[in-house]
């Protein structure tokens, strides 16, 4: 199989099932953002030396691949290969957030992105996740999106924030507090 099809040369791509779509469509934008988020999780994995964080990120990368397939599937098309996001997955993210947050000191300030390389990469992933969430919300205004998808992405960004703080704490690097300038 060739890596290039030349269909993209005309500004088109194929959705799951072969249907043509403009690369500027909200659906293609949404799953493209998911792909970028997945790449940022790979960057975070490369930056971490923490086995638990790496394992969580590996699972999230696999799930994001499935989410990308879900978003790349046109409305009305059913496929056994597409696994919609479920409420149990949102609950699982919340459980990880609660478990990791329990080992952290209380947060007294807003936190600037940074600290250890792993934490900085996780903060980047968090901001990309927020962009994915916005793209999926925009898509949901035009076409159906799974009922748990936006909730999952919202919770995922929360998890990435807590993971960034956890990466700093486990590396012995303090979070970088944001202190408002006084006029």
GILINPE-V528193 format. One line per field, one symbol per residue. ss: DSSP state (2 for helix, 1 for strand, 0 for the rest). burial: + if it has 16 or more other ideal C-beta (glycine too) atoms within 10 Angstrom, else -. Layout:
BEGIN
ss->???
burial->???
END
This chain:
BEGIN
ss->000000222201110100011100022222222222222222222220002222222222222222222220100000000000002222222222222220000000001100002222222222222222222222220000000022222222222222222222222000011000000
burial->------------+-++----+----+++++++++--++-++-+++-++-+--++-++--++-++--+++++++--------+--+---++-++--++--++---------+-+-++++++++++++-+++-++-+++-++----++-++++++++++++++++++++++++-+-++-------
END
